[in-house]
Amino acid sequence: MEIIDSHIHIFLEGDEKRFLEEASLSGVTGAVVMGNRSLALKYHIYKGSMRYCAGLDSHTEWKADLNKTYDLLEQHLKRDRCAGIKLYPGYNNHYASDDIYRPIYELAERYKKPVAIHTGETAFSQAQLKYCHPFTLDEVAATFPGVTFVMCHFGNPWFVDAAAVMRKNNNVSADLSGILEGQIDIPAFFSEQAGYIGQMKTWLTYAGAYDRLMFGTDWPLVNIQDYIDFISRIVPEKHHEAVFSGNARRIYG
């Protein structure tokens, strides 16, 4: 089975090499890097079958000159290897519907590339959860029906709300990254967290959107092989081909 990791990060020098080595051992043949670095084009040169989303993360220099930021994003979107744009509203204290993002959605629609948005829990306490609730995607999805939005992390732990947003808005997809962290004993996790796992499976089934769900890990926060095992148990086998690769090929090109 082909596997594409639709959500990874490259933070440090050497991370790309480490990812490619681990991915090769796990049978992962492609990946989408979620931008955390400068928007400078020179920082987004990736190898092999890796693509990327230009990201506006918690570093606020992109707000200093918004016109320059929008121009740089357009330059990225013109690149074949650029798969889309990544937004981090919870880390920037803006709702997804804030006017600061409107020109970005217009660019995404013009270039027919998706906008991935962080939803769910955050990596540090200074971020604010109210900006990353899955419901915040509903307004922009309804306002920009021509844009494909990717709800990163399936809104973890607000699975019921994430499912409701996906059922209502056909232009909202989701990745299943970042649900676990670190080295995980998968059988033990399923036993100890049976209620949590049951909730996730229930609302994935309710959403009925396996044609819009993508495998992703949030590497380097997890071991790739562990995460493949995890998602294989969460997603019904008949949907594995779509979730592990087919949907990412369509959504991220």
C-alpha positions in Angstrom: 0.0 0.0 0.0 1.3 3.4 -0.9 1.6 5.9 2.0 1.9 9.7 1.9 2.5 11.6 5.1 0.4 14.7 4.6 1.6 16.6 7.6 5.3 16.8 8.8 7.6 19.5 10.0 11.2 20.3 9.3 12.6 22.4 12.2 16.3 21.8 12.3 19.2 21.2 10.0 19.3 17.4 9.3 15.6 16.9 9.9 14.9 16.3 6.2 17.6 13.6 6.0 16.3 12.0 9.2 12.7 12.0 8.0 13.6 10.5 4.6 15.5 7.7 6.3 12.7 6.9 8.7 10.1 7.3 6.0 11.9 4.8 3.8 12.0 2.2 6.5 8.2 2.6 7.0 7.2 2.6 3.3 6.3 6.3 3.1 6.8 7.5 -0.4 5.8 11.2 -0.2 5.2 13.9 2.3 3.9 17.5 2.7 6.0 19.8 4.9 4.0 22.3 6.9 6.0 25.5 6.9 7.4 26.8 10.2 10.2 28.8 8.8 10.7 32.1 7.0 8.6 32.7 3.9 11.9 33.3 2.0 11.8 31.1 -1.1 15.3 29.8 -0.4 14.2 28.0 2.7 11.7 25.8 0.9 13.8 23.6 -1.3 12.9 20.0 -0.6 14.1 16.6 -2.0 12.4 13.8 -3.8 8.6 13.6 -3.6 8.3 16.0 -0.7 6.0 19.0 -1.2 5.3 21.9 1.2 2.7 24.4 2.4 4.0 27.9 2.9 3.3 28.7 6.6 2.4 31.7 8.7 3.3 30.4 12.1 3.7 32.0 15.5 6.7 34.1 14.4 5.1 37.5 13.9 7.4 39.0 11.3 5.0 38.1 8.6 2.6 40.7 10.1 5.1 43.5 9.8 4.4 44.0 6.1 1.2 42.2 5.0 1.5 43.3 1.4 5.0 41.7 1.2 3.6 38.6 2.9 0.8 38.2 0.4 3.2 38.8 -2.5 5.6 36.1 -1.1 2.7 33.7 -0.7 1.7 34.2 -4.3 5.3 33.4 -5.4 5.1 30.2 -3.4 1.8 29.2 -4.9 3.2 29.6 -8.4 5.7 26.8 -7.6 4.8 23.3 -8.6 6.3 21.9 -5.3 4.2 24.3 -3.2 1.1 22.3 -2.2 -0.8 25.1 -0.5 -0.7 27.4 2.6 -0.6 26.6 6.3 -2.2 28.9 8.9 -1.8 28.8 12.7 -4.6 31.0 14.0 -4.3 29.8 17.6 -0.6 30.8 17.7 -1.4 34.3 16.2 -4.5 35.2 18.1 -6.6 35.5 15.0 -9.8 33.6 14.1 -9.7 31.9 10.7 -12.3 34.4 9.6 -10.2 37.5 10.5 -9.7 39.9 7.6 -6.0 39.4 7.8 -6.5 36.0 6.1 -9.1 37.1 3.5 -6.4 37.9 0.8 -4.8 34.5 1.5 -8.1 32.6 0.8 -8.5 34.6 -2.4 -5.0 33.6 -3.5 -5.7 30.0 -2.7 -8.9 30.1 -4.7 -7.1 31.7 -7.7 -4.3 29.1 -7.7 -6.6 26.2 -6.8 -4.5 25.1 -3.8 -5.7 24.2 -0.4 -5.4 26.1 2.9 -4.4 23.9 5.9 -5.4 25.3 9.3 -4.2 24.1 12.7 -7.2 23.1 14.9 -7.3 21.5 18.3 -4.8 21.5 21.2 -1.7 23.6 21.0 1.9 22.9 21.6 2.4 25.6 24.2 0.2 27.4 26.8 0.6 30.9 25.4 -1.6 29.9 22.4 -5.3 30.3 22.8 -7.7 27.4 22.1 -10.6 29.6 21.2 -8.9 30.4 17.9 -8.3 26.8 17.0 -11.7 25.2 17.6 -13.0 23.3 14.6 -16.1 25.6 14.5 -13.9 28.5 13.5 -13.5 26.8 10.0 -17.2 26.7 9.4 -17.5 30.5 8.6 -14.6 30.6 6.2 -15.6 27.3 4.5 -19.1 28.8 3.9 -17.7 32.2 2.8 -15.2 30.7 0.4 -16.8 27.6 -1.1 -14.3 27.5 -3.9 -11.4 26.9 -1.5 -10.4 23.5 -0.1 -9.7 23.8 3.6 -7.8 21.1 5.6 -8.7 20.8 9.2 -5.3 19.7 10.7 -5.5 17.1 13.5 -9.2 16.6 13.0 -9.8 19.2 15.7 -8.4 16.9 18.5 -10.0 16.5 21.0 -13.2 18.1 19.7 -14.1 15.2 17.4 -17.9 15.8 17.4 -17.5 19.4 16.3 -14.9 18.5 13.7 -17.3 15.9 12.3 -20.2 18.4 12.2 -18.0 20.9 10.3 -17.0 18.2 7.7 -20.5 17.0 7.2 -21.8 20.5 6.6 -19.0 21.7 4.3 -17.9 19.5 1.4 -14.9 21.8 0.9 -13.4 20.9 4.3 -11.0 18.0 4.5 -9.0 16.9 7.5 -5.7 15.2 8.3 -5.3 12.7 11.2 -1.9 14.0 12.4 -0.9 14.9 15.9 -3.3 12.7 17.8 -0.4 10.8 19.5 3.1 12.0 20.5 6.4 10.2 21.1 7.1 6.5 21.1 3.8 4.8 21.8 2.9 1.2 22.8 -0.1 1.0 20.5 -1.9 -2.1 22.1 -1.5 -0.6 25.6 -2.7 2.8 24.3 -5.8 1.3 22.8 -6.5 -0.5 26.1 -5.9 2.4 28.4 -7.6 5.0 26.2 -10.5 2.9 24.9 -13.0 5.6 25.6 -11.0 8.2 23.7 -10.4 5.9 20.8 -14.1 5.0 20.7 -15.1 8.6 20.5 -12.7 9.3 17.7 -13.9 6.2 15.7 -17.6 7.1 16.3 -17.3 10.7 15.0 -15.1 9.7 12.0 -17.8 7.3 11.1 -20.5 9.9 11.7 -18.6 12.4 9.5 -18.8 9.9 6.6 -15.9 11.7 4.9 -13.2 9.0 4.3 -12.8 10.5 0.9 -11.6 13.7 2.6 -9.4 12.3 5.4 -5.6 12.0 5.1 -3.0 10.1 6.9 -0.4 12.5 8.6 1.9 12.1 11.5 3.1 15.6 12.7 6.7 14.1 12.5 9.1 14.5 14.3 6.7 14.4 17.2 5.9 10.7 16.6 7.4 7.5 15.3 6.2 7.0 11.8 5.7 3.2 12.0 3.7 3.5 15.3 1.5 6.1 13.6 0.8 3.9 10.6 -0.3 1.1 13.0 -2.5 3.6 14.9 -4.3 4.9 11.9 -4.6 1.4 10.4 -6.7 0.5 13.5 -8.7 3.7 13.5 -9.7 3.7 9.8 -11.7 0.8 8.3 -9.6 -1.3 6.0 -11.8 -0.6 3.0 -10.8 3.1 3.2 -7.0 2.6 3.7 -6.0 3.3 0.2 -7.9 6.6 0.1 -6.8 7.8 3.6 -3.2 6.7 3.3 -2.5 8.1 -0.1 -5.3 8.7 -2.6 -6.9 11.7 -0.9 -3.5 13.4 -0.4 -2.7 13.0 -4.0 -6.0 14.7 -5.0 -6.0 17.4 -2.3 -2.3 18.3 -2.3 -1.5 17.4 -5.8 
